């Protein structure tokens, strides 16, 4: 009787919970998933500050996949939503006003961003809450640490991946680069042509009455070009539009600016060209006053990223490259430097500059650029002449016409060279450089967030290796090194 009773109870239990059993059986990731490293405030990922004259190129990549509700108590979010899948980031304020930009990369879901001040042990009240992508925050205290909390607004954004950037702002409450009306590239009429693109890193810039003039057309990633009229009619012949499907839209404005160069009023001076396909076309500006300045605006239709060429005009100030990252690591008797670009325009080469004091730099090598590109490209350079425990490096990008721009400076120290596990670059595109330690033997494994091993390699008496990540899907991964002594070291990286 006891046996029958037990069997009966188990049978009823199975029937009652059959749907639960099937759900677990068909969803193995629930048992083996691993939460992001920044799932709690204590693991917040640092976001570097982009200067006002730089391009906000999504400096940090994040994901809500496998994120759980934080144990940290926090106030009610005024934007709504349920913070049951929140992740954390942090930055140190270098100015009182910044722009915080998030760009969703793989899911149209609604995600919310909240800003706090303090420490994880004593977090302050919610300062800001946004559901939009581009947001301005003011009243920050320079030198203080601020925490960014990101979570989904609904049940359909749980696997959302996104990019995050924090940028200083100029006098017009915008960054100071070609992405914004305050700092256009300069065009000059004459023989030849110029090429540019609707970079995916450009943000929406719609000051004053711009949108009202072109309604119902929308703007997603516009950029600006200023020219002086030499005739009452000026023609912009877009002879080539490529690398996209929906094409570009372009228009010429007469723009009124204030003392700071902020754009305060727009007047249409041309046709609004938006063919909704990647085809050549013409923008004709008429009724111009000779000697006056006007603005050409170019936008990717529905955020499309296109290369384009305009004939009979030359340009100065077009952003030559979009630099995603610039990293360096000390490896044995050399320094390993790597960088990657999102876009390149007329990019001839990179000069690698080195300094012993961080002030006086000399050229130590060069790497050929791609010319024009809207693909993610990765570069590397090895410095075998180590003269100091701390070395400083800078990239100098050189156009085909000889113009150049310089990157920020990075420092590589020989003290405390990684003893166990170091990887670079992170995020990674196609090749991951792994430093293991001094003459180590063991097994390298790469696992996805479900705990599944997607790569295995045995090494013997080695201190570094390069792993191809070309076949990995975009997302978060964990690389694990198990030494011959059985010691396990794990690092997290993101494939873009």
C-alpha positions in Angstrom: 0.0 0.0 0.0 2.8 2.4 0.8 4.4 1.7 -2.6 1.1 2.3 -4.4 0.5 5.5 -2.5 3.9 6.8 -3.3 3.6 5.9 -6.9 0.2 7.6 -7.0 1.6 10.8 -5.5 4.5 10.9 -7.8 2.2 10.3 -10.8 0.0 13.2 -9.8 3.1 15.4 -9.2 4.4 14.6 -12.6 1.0 15.3 -14.2 0.6 18.6 -12.3 4.1 19.8 -13.3 4.5 18.3 -16.7 4.6 21.7 -18.4 7.3 22.7 -16.0 9.4 19.6 -16.7 9.0 20.1 -20.5 10.0 23.8 -20.2 13.2 22.9 -18.3 13.9 20.0 -20.7 13.6 22.3 -23.7 15.4 25.2 -22.1 18.8 23.9 -20.9 20.2 27.4 -20.8 18.2 27.9 -17.6 20.4 25.4 -15.8 23.7 26.3 -17.3 23.4 30.1 -18.0 25.9 32.4 -16.5 24.9 36.0 -15.4 27.0 38.9 -16.9 29.9 40.1 -14.8 28.2 43.4 -14.2 24.9 41.8 -13.1 25.5 43.5 -9.7 26.6 47.0 -8.9 29.9 45.7 -7.4 30.8 44.4 -10.9 30.0 47.6 -12.7 32.0 48.0 -16.0 33.9 51.3 -16.3 32.9 53.5 -19.3 35.7 55.8 -20.6 34.7 59.4 -21.2 34.8 60.5 -24.9 35.9 64.2 -25.3 33.6 66.8 -26.8 35.6 66.9 -30.1 35.7 63.1 -30.4 33.2 60.7 -32.0 31.0 58.8 -29.6 31.6 55.3 -31.1 30.0 53.0 -28.6 33.0 52.6 -26.3 31.4 49.8 -24.2 29.3 46.8 -25.3 26.7 45.3 -23.0 24.0 42.6 -22.9 20.9 41.8 -20.8 21.2 38.1 -21.6 21.0 36.0 -18.4 20.9 39.2 -16.2 19.1 38.9 -12.9 17.6 41.4 -10.5 20.2 43.2 -8.4 20.4 42.5 -4.7 21.1 46.3 -4.3 18.0 48.1 -2.9 17.0 51.1 -5.2 14.1 53.5 -5.5 11.2 53.2 -7.9 12.2 53.9 -11.5 10.2 56.8 -12.9 10.5 55.5 -16.4 8.6 52.3 -15.4 9.5 48.8 -16.3 10.7 46.1 -13.9 14.4 45.9 -13.1 14.6 42.1 -12.9 17.4 41.9 -15.5 19.5 45.0 -14.7 23.2 45.4 -15.5 25.6 48.1 -14.2 28.2 50.5 -15.6 30.1 53.4 -14.0 32.1 56.5 -15.0 34.0 59.3 -13.3 32.7 62.7 -14.4 35.2 65.0 -16.2 32.7 67.7 -16.8 29.4 68.9 -15.3 27.4 68.0 -18.4 27.6 64.9 -20.5 25.7 63.0 -23.1 24.8 59.3 -22.3 24.1 57.4 -25.5 22.9 53.8 -25.8 22.4 52.1 -29.1 20.5 48.7 -29.3 22.4 46.4 -31.6 20.3 43.2 -31.8 16.8 43.7 -30.4 14.2 46.4 -30.9 13.1 46.0 -27.3 12.5 48.9 -24.9 15.4 49.3 -22.4 15.7 51.8 -19.6 18.7 53.7 -18.3 18.9 55.1 -14.8 21.7 57.2 -13.3 22.9 57.2 -9.7 25.7 58.7 -7.6 27.6 57.3 -4.6 28.9 53.8 -4.0 27.4 50.4 -4.3 27.4 50.2 -0.5 25.5 53.5 -0.3 23.9 54.3 -3.6 22.1 57.6 -3.9 18.7 58.4 -5.2 17.9 58.1 -8.9 19.2 61.2 -10.6 17.9 60.6 -14.2 15.8 58.0 -15.9 15.7 57.6 -19.7 14.1 55.3 -22.3 15.4 57.2 -25.3 18.8 56.6 -26.9 20.5 60.0 -26.6 20.3 61.8 -23.3 21.9 64.9 -21.7 22.6 65.0 -18.0 23.6 68.1 -16.1 24.8 69.1 -12.6 27.5 66.4 -12.3 30.4 66.9 -9.9 33.7 66.6 -11.6 35.7 63.7 -10.1 32.7 61.9 -8.6 31.7 58.4 -9.7 28.3 57.8 -11.2 26.5 54.5 -11.8 24.4 53.6 -14.9 21.8 50.9 -14.5 20.3 49.4 -17.6 17.3 47.0 -17.7 14.5 46.0 -20.0 11.1 47.7 -20.0 9.2 44.6 -20.9 9.4 40.8 -21.4 10.6 41.1 -25.0 14.0 42.7 -24.4 15.6 40.1 -22.2 18.3 39.2 -24.7 19.0 42.8 -25.8 22.6 43.7 -26.7 23.6 47.4 -26.8 26.5 49.9 -27.0 27.0 52.6 -24.4 29.0 55.9 -24.6 29.4 58.8 -22.3 30.7 62.0 -23.9 31.5 65.5 -22.7 29.4 68.3 -24.3 30.3 71.6 -25.9 28.7 75.0 -25.5 25.7 74.0 -27.6 25.0 71.0 -25.4 26.3 68.7 -28.2 29.7 67.2 -28.9 31.9 69.2 -31.2 32.4 67.1 -34.4 30.9 66.6 -37.9 28.1 64.6 -36.3 26.6 67.9 -35.1 25.5 71.1 -36.8 27.9 73.2 -34.6 31.0 71.7 -36.2 30.4 70.8 -39.9 33.1 69.7 -42.3 34.1 72.4 -44.9 33.3 72.0 -48.6 35.0 73.9 -51.5 33.6 73.9 -55.0 36.0 72.9 -57.7 37.4 70.0 -59.8 37.6 66.5 -58.2 35.2 65.0 -55.6 35.0 63.9 -52.0 33.8 60.7 -50.4 32.2 60.2 -47.0 29.6 57.9 -45.3 26.6 57.9 -43.1 28.5 56.2 -40.2 26.5 54.0 -37.9 28.2 55.9 -35.0 26.6 59.2 -36.0 23.7 60.1 -33.8 20.4 62.1 -34.4 21.0 65.8 -34.5 17.8 67.8 -35.0 18.2 71.3 -33.4 15.6 74.1 -33.6 13.0 73.8 -36.4 14.8 71.2 -38.6 12.3 68.4 -38.2 9.3 70.7 -38.8 10.8 71.7 -42.2 11.2 68.2 -43.5 8.3 66.4 -41.9 7.3 63.6 -42.3 10.9 62.6 -43.1 12.8 61.3 -40.0 16.4 61.7 -39.1 18.6 59.0 -37.5 22.3 59.4 -38.3 22.8 62.8 -40.0 26.1 64.7 -40.5 26.9 68.2 -41.7 28.9 70.0 -44.4 29.3 73.8 -44.7 30.0 75.6 -47.9 30.2 79.2 -49.2 28.0 80.0 -52.2 29.9 81.1 -55.3 26.7 81.2 -57.3 23.0 81.7 -56.7 22.6 78.0 -57.5 24.9 75.2 -56.3 24.6 71.6 -57.3 25.6 68.5 -55.3 25.9 65.5 -57.6 25.9 62.3 -55.6 27.6 60.2 -58.3 27.9 57.0 -56.1 25.9 55.6 -53.2 27.0 52.1 -52.2 27.3 49.6 -49.4 23.7 49.9 -48.3 20.1 49.1 -49.5 17.9 52.1 -48.6 20.3 54.9 -49.5 20.7 58.4 -48.2 18.7 61.6 -47.9 20.2 65.0 -48.3 19.1 68.7 -48.3 20.7 72.2 -48.1 19.7 74.7 -45.4 20.3 78.3 -44.7 21.2 78.1 -41.0 21.1 80.9 -38.4 23.7 80.5 -35.6 24.3 82.2 -32.3 27.6 83.5 -30.8 28.6 80.0 -29.8 27.9 78.6 -33.3 24.8 76.8 -32.1 22.2 76.3 -34.9 19.1 78.2 -33.9 17.0 78.3 -37.1 16.8 76.5 -40.5 15.5 77.5 -43.9 15.1 75.1 -46.8 17.2 76.0 -49.8 17.0 72.9 -52.0 15.0 69.8 -52.8 14.9 67.1 -50.2 16.5 64.1 -51.9 15.4 60.8 -50.4 15.0 58.1 -53.1 14.7 55.3 -50.5 17.2 53.2 -52.4 21.0 53.2 -53.0 21.0 55.2 -56.3 22.9 58.3 -57.5 21.1 61.6 -57.4 21.3 65.4 -57.3 20.6 68.0 -54.7 20.1 71.5 -56.2 20.3 74.5 -53.9 18.8 77.8 -55.4 18.1 81.3 -54.3 21.5 81.5 -52.6 23.4 84.7 -51.7 26.9 84.8 -53.1 29.5 84.8 -50.3 27.1 83.5 -47.7 27.5 80.2 -45.8 25.0 77.3 -46.2 24.8 73.7 -44.8 24.4 70.4 -46.6 23.0 67.7 -44.4 23.3 64.0 -45.3 21.4 61.2 -43.4 21.1 57.5 -43.9 17.6 56.6 -44.8 16.1 54.7 -41.8 19.6 54.7 -40.3 21.2 53.0 -43.3 25.0 53.1 -43.4 26.2 54.1 -46.9 29.3 55.2 -48.7 28.8 58.1 -51.0 30.8 60.4 -53.4 30.0 63.9 -54.4 31.6 65.3 -57.6 33.0 68.8 -58.1 33.5 69.5 -54.4 36.4 68.9 -52.1 36.2 68.6 -48.3 38.2 69.4 -45.2 37.3 68.1 -41.7 35.5 64.9 -42.6 36.1 62.5 -39.8 38.8 60.2 -41.3 38.2 57.2 -39.2 35.9 55.9 -36.4 38.2 54.3 -33.9 36.5 51.6 -31.9 39.4 50.8 -29.5 43.1 51.3 -29.0 44.8 48.9 -26.6 48.2 47.7 -25.6 49.8 45.0 -23.5 53.3 44.1 -22.3 54.3 40.6 -23.6 57.7 39.2 -22.6 60.3 41.4 -24.3 57.9 43.4 -26.5 54.8 45.6 -26.4 51.8 44.4 -28.4 49.5 47.2 -29.7 46.1 46.7 -31.4 43.3 48.9 -32.6 40.2 48.6 -34.7 38.0 50.9 -36.8 34.3 51.0 -37.6 34.7 53.3 -40.6 37.5 54.8 -42.7 37.4 57.7 -45.2 40.4 58.4 -47.4 42.6 56.7 -44.8 46.1 56.2 -46.2 48.0 54.9 -43.1 48.5 54.9 -39.4 51.8 56.1 -37.9 52.6 54.6 -34.5 54.1 57.1 -32.2 56.0 56.3 -29.0 57.2 58.3 -26.0 59.1 57.7 -22.7 57.5 60.7 -20.9 54.0 60.9 -22.4 54.9 64.3 -23.9 57.6 64.0 -26.6 56.6 61.4 -29.2 58.6 59.8 -32.1 57.4 57.7 -35.0 58.4 54.0 -34.7 56.4 52.5 -37.5 53.4 52.6 -39.7 50.6 50.4 -40.8 48.7 50.8 -44.1 45.1 51.9 -43.8 42.1 50.6 -45.8 41.3 53.8 -47.7 37.5 53.8 -47.5 35.6 51.2 -45.4 32.4 50.8 -43.4 33.5 47.4 -42.0 35.0 46.6 -38.7 38.8 46.3 -39.3 41.5 45.3 -36.9 45.2 46.3 -36.9 48.2 45.4 -34.8 51.8 46.5 -34.3 54.7 45.0 -32.2 57.3 47.3 -30.5 60.4 45.2 -29.9 62.6 48.0 -28.6 61.6 48.4 -25.0 63.5 51.2 -23.3 61.5 51.8 -20.1 59.1 50.1 -17.6 56.4 52.5 -18.8 56.0 53.3 -22.5 53.4 55.7 -24.0 51.8 55.2 -27.4 49.6 57.2 -29.8 48.2 56.7 -33.3 48.5 59.3 -36.0 46.0 58.7 -38.8 47.1 60.2 -42.2 44.8 61.0 -45.1 45.8 60.5 -48.8 46.1 64.3 -49.0 48.5 64.5 -46.1 46.1 65.7 -43.4 46.4 63.9 -40.1 44.7 63.4 -36.7 45.9 61.8 -33.5 44.3 59.5 -31.1 44.4 59.6 -27.3 47.5 58.4 -25.6 47.7 54.9 -23.9 50.4 53.7 -21.5 51.9 50.2 -21.2 53.7 49.3 -18.1 56.2 46.4 -17.7 55.6 46.2 -14.0 53.0 43.7 -13.0 52.9 42.0 -16.4 50.0 39.6 -16.4 51.0 36.4 -14.6 47.9 34.3 -15.3 45.5 35.4 -18.1 45.3 38.5 -20.2 43.3 39.0 -23.4 43.2 41.8 -26.0 41.4 43.4 -27.7 38.1 43.3 -25.8 35.6 43.7 -27.4 37.1 41.5 -30.1 36.2 41.3 -33.8 38.2 38.5 -35.5 41.3 37.6 -33.5 41.9 37.4 -29.8 45.4 37.7 -28.4 45.8 35.7 -25.2 48.7 36.0 -22.7 48.8 33.0 -20.3 51.9 33.5 -18.2 55.4 32.3 -18.3 55.9 29.0 -20.1 52.6 27.5 -19.0 51.0 24.3 -20.2 47.3 23.5 -20.0 44.0 23.7 -21.8 42.2 26.8 -23.2 38.4 26.7 -23.5 35.9 29.3 -24.7 32.4 28.9 -23.4 29.2 30.8 -24.3 26.8 32.1 -21.7 24.9 28.7 -21.7 28.1 27.0 -20.5 28.7 25.2 -23.8 32.3 24.9 -24.9 32.8 26.4 -28.4 36.6 26.3 -28.6 39.3 24.1 -27.1 43.1 24.3 -27.5 45.9 22.5 -25.7 49.2 24.4 -25.2 52.5 23.2 -24.0 55.2 25.5 -22.4 53.8 28.6 -24.0 53.0 32.1 -22.8 50.8 33.5 -25.5 48.6 32.5 -28.4 46.2 34.1 -30.9 42.7 32.6 -31.3 40.5 33.2 -34.3 37.0 34.4 -33.3 35.7 34.9 -36.8 33.3 31.9 -36.5 31.9 33.0 -33.1 28.5 34.7 -33.1 28.2 38.1 -31.6 27.7 38.0 -27.8 29.4 37.4 -24.4 31.9 34.6 -23.9 34.1 33.3 -21.2 37.7 32.1 -21.8 39.0 29.6 -19.3 42.6 28.4 -18.9 43.2 25.2 -16.8 46.9 24.8 -16.0 48.6 21.4 -15.8 48.5 21.9 -12.0 44.7 22.1 -12.2 44.4 25.8 -11.5 41.5 27.5 -13.4 41.5 31.1 -14.5 38.5 32.6 -16.3 38.1 35.9 -18.2 35.1 37.4 -19.9 35.1 38.9 -23.4 32.6 40.2 -25.9 32.6 39.3 -29.6 31.3 42.1 -31.9 
